[in-house]
């Protein structure tokens, strides 16, 4: 029987050292999703069909992608501009509403959902990127999202609409992504660029991504019930003035991979619009003494608030950058804009 349930914490611990056999799984009679420049269109992906992302597939401005509960979307392997990923452009919408019993799953082409890919295997495809019109802390108020060639205008994100609505994204599992576009530039499991508060995001897991689990580039979107597990870089990464709220978050690393559990940065030198997420009820579990980084870092004037949370099992604790200015992260700490 195909695995159609969200991997929760206890299961993650049980299968961490799962089999390393090579997958021989091949999907027959799939619908290939490929973008020739016009986007995916306004369509619905149904759970009674198999889908395969071939390259960068965009939901263009004005288009709506609906994904039914229980739908499985696999992605072809590839590096650089041959990487496969789903990108919801600024002005486009995704309506992906899974359920606890029938989550929506994004995974690699070779994944049979029955153990063919070891849990910690990463970098087999790209990831999911959602872009919006909410404020971002950059010089122009806009930017180009990482993970997409910069010459493509569909990589733009940011704007002035705090309540911008990019759709619904819930009960979704994203597995084994993070392929490289170039050295040091991998795609995050879930990338949110300028996503507004009108967007509904909850019950999401990112498992074994080569880069960050989830990265926020500005925006105001709130996120609840989030898992980032066994990723190669940061579990959660905040940048460009992200100021949304989070609740019930879990991050867990292996002793072989992972950087920070949460990285706070600020982007452009505009300290009136600094990064300041508010997180309640988080559990952040590090990689133990094998790691050389801290649990959480605050840099370049970024801030943030964590309450009712547990941080354990990392070589270092909380890092707050001191730059001897009135707007560095240390000053945010003394002004109580960083709180624990």
N, C-alpha and C positions, 0 to 999 in steps of 0.2 A: 504494500500500500504506500502511495506517495506521502511523504511527510508534508502535512499541510497545517502545521501548527507553529506558532511562534516559539522559538527557542528561549526558554526562561532560564533564570540564573542556575537553578539546580541541575538542569539538563546540560548547561554549558560546562559545569564542573565535571559532570560524569563523562562527557565525551571529549574532553580536551586532548586526550592522547589517543584519538581514534585512528583507525587503519590508514596506512599510507599507500595503499595499492593504487595503481594508475587507473584512471577512469576509461572505460570502453563504451560509455553511454553515447548513443547517437539518437537525436530526435528526428523522427520521420514526419513528413507531411506538416511542416510548420509554415506559418505565415511570416515571411521575412519583412521586417520593417526597415526600410532604407530611405534616406532623405536625399533628394536630388536638388534641394535648395528651396522647395516650396513648403517644407514642413510636413508634418504627419497628417494634417487636416483635422477636421472635427469628426472623430470616430469613437467607437466603443470597442474595447478589447474584452472578449467574453471568456469565461472560465472553461468552456467546452472546446477551446482551441489552444494550440501551442504557438508561441510567438518568439521570434529571434531578432534582436537588434543587430543590424549590420552597419557599423560606423556610427557617426554622430547623428542622432535623430532628434529633430527639433519640433516642439509644439510652438508654432509661430504666433505672433501677435494676432489676437482675434480668434484663434483656434482653441478648441476644447477637447482634451483627451480624457475619456471616461474609461475606467478600468473596473471591471466587476470583481466582487469578492472571489477569492480562490484562483484568480488568474496567475499564471506563471509566465514571466518574461525572461528568457535567457538572452545572453549577449555573446557575440563572436569575440574571440581574442584579437588583439592587435595593439601595436605600439604607435606612438606619435599621432599623426593625423589619421591613422587607420584604427584608432581606438574606438570602441563602441560605448556609447553613453546615451542617456535620455536627458534632454535639456528642455525645460519649460521656460520659454522666453518671456521677457517683460511684456505684459499685455496678453499673454496666453494663459490658459488655465488647465489644471489637472484635477480630475475628480476621481481619486483612487480611494475607495472606501471598502477596505477589507473588514473582516470580523475576526474575533478571537478564534473561532472554529475554522474560518476560511480566510487566512491572511493572503495578501498579494505578495508574491515573491519575485525579486529580481536576483538573478544569479548567473553563473557562467554557463556557456553552451554545453560543457561536458558534465554538468551536475545532474545526476539522476535523482537527487533529493533523498537518497537512501544510503548515504555514506560513501559514495564514490569519490568525493573530494574530502581530504582530511580537514578538520575544523579550522586549522590555522593557515591553510593555503590562501595566499592573497595575490593580487595583481593579475587576475585572469581576464578582467574586462575593466571598463571605466567606472561608472557610477551614475547617480541621479543628481541633476542640477536644477534648482528652481530659482528663477530670477523675478524681481518685482520692482515696484516704483516707490518703495519706502525710502526714507532718508539714509544716506551713508556719509561717513566722515572722510571725504576726499576733497581735493582742491576744487573740483568742479561740481561736486554733489552727485557725480556718477562715476562709473568705472567699468573696466572689462574684467569679467570673471576669469579666474584661473581655470585651466583645464580645457579651454576652447581656443582655437587660433585667434589671435588678436585682430586679424583683418576681417573677421566675420562680425558684422554689426549686431548679430543676434546674441553676442556675448555681453552686450551692454546691460547694466543694472543700476538701480538707484533712481531717486526722484524726490518728491515732496509729500507724497500721500502716506501718512502714518497708518491709515486703515486700509491700505491696498490689499486686494483679495486675489491671491493666485490659485484659490481652489481649496480642495480637501485632500489630505494625505494622511491616512490613518490605517492602523493594522497592516503595516508594510515591513517586510524583511528584505534587507539588501546585503548580499553575501559575496565574498571573495573578489571584491573589486580593487580599484586603485592602480590600474595600468599606467605606465609612464608616457607622457607626451614628449618629454625630454629629460635629461639627467636632472634630478632634484625637483621635477614638476610632475607629480602624480595627481590623479583625480581623487577627490575625497569620496567616501561612501555616499554621503548626502551633503551637498553644498547648497547653502541658502544665501543668495545675494540680494540684498535690498527687499526682503520678503516682508510684507506688511501684516499688521495685526488682524486684518480681516481673513487671513489664511488660517485654516484649521489643521494643525499638525499634532498628532498624538499616537501613542502605541506604535513606536518605530524602533526597529533594531538594525544596527549595522554590525555585521560580523566579519572579522578577518579582512579588513581593508588595508591595503599596503600603505596608504597615507593616513590622514586623519579620519576618524569615524564620522563626525559631523563638524563642519566649519560654517560659522556665521560671518558673513561680510556685511556689516551694518544691518539695518532693518529693525523691525519692532515685533516680529512674530513671537507668540508664546508657544511653548512646546511642553507636553506632559507625557509621562510614561515612555521614557527613552532609554534604550540600551545601546552602549557602544562597547563591543567586546573584542579583544584579541587583535587590535589594530596596530599597524607598524609605527605610526607616529602618535600624535595626540589623540586622546579619546574625544575631547571637545575643544574647539578652537574658536575664539571670539576676536573679531577684528572690525575695523572701519566703523566704530561707533555703535555696535549692536547694543540695544537696550531693551530687549524683550525679557520675558519671565519664563522660568522653567520649574517643574515640580515632578518628583518621582523619577529621578535619573539614576542610572546605574552605569558605571564604567569599570571594566575589569581587564587587566593585562596578563599576558603570560610572562614567565621569567626569561624569555628569549627575545621579546620584542616589545616596543612601546616606548614613548617619550613621556611627555607630561600627561597627566590626567585632564587638566584644563589649562589652556594657555590664553591669557588675556593680553591683547595688543590694541593699539589705537589707530594705526594708519597715519593719515595726514595730521600735521601739527595744528590741530584745531581743538583745543581743550575745552571748548564750550559744548562739544558734541562727542564726548569721550565714551569709550566702551564701558558699559555698566550693567551687565545682566544681573538679575535677581533670581537666585536658585534656592528652592526649598526642598527638603527631603531627598538629598542626593547621597549616594554611596559610591565612593571612589576607591578602588582597590588597585594598588600599584604592583610592580613587578619584583618587589623585594630588593635585596641588596645587589642584585645583578644590574640594576639601573643606576645611572649616574645623575639623574635629574630629580627635580622636586615633584611634589604632587600637583601644585598649582603655582602659576607664575603671573605676575602683574608687571607690565612693561609700558614704557612710553606714555605715561599718563593715563593708562587704563585703570578701571576700578571694577567693583562687583561686590555683591552681597550673597553670602551662603548662610543658611539657617537650618537647624534641625537636620544636620548632615553628619556623615561618618567618613573620615579619610584615614586609610590604613595602608601599611605594607609598601612603603617606598623609602628609598635611601635618604631623601631629603623631604622637608615639609613644604612650607609656603614661602615663596620667593617674591619680594617686593623690591622693584628696582629703585635705587636712589640716585638722582642726577643733580642734586643740589639746586633745584629750581622750584618755583612756586606751583608748578603744574606737573611735576613728575608723579609717579605712582605712589611714592612715599608720602607726598603731600596729600594725595587722595586718602591715604590711610589715616593720617593725623586729622583730616577733616571728616572722618567717619564715613567716607564714600566707599571704603573697603571695610567690610564687616564680616565677622564670623561669630 
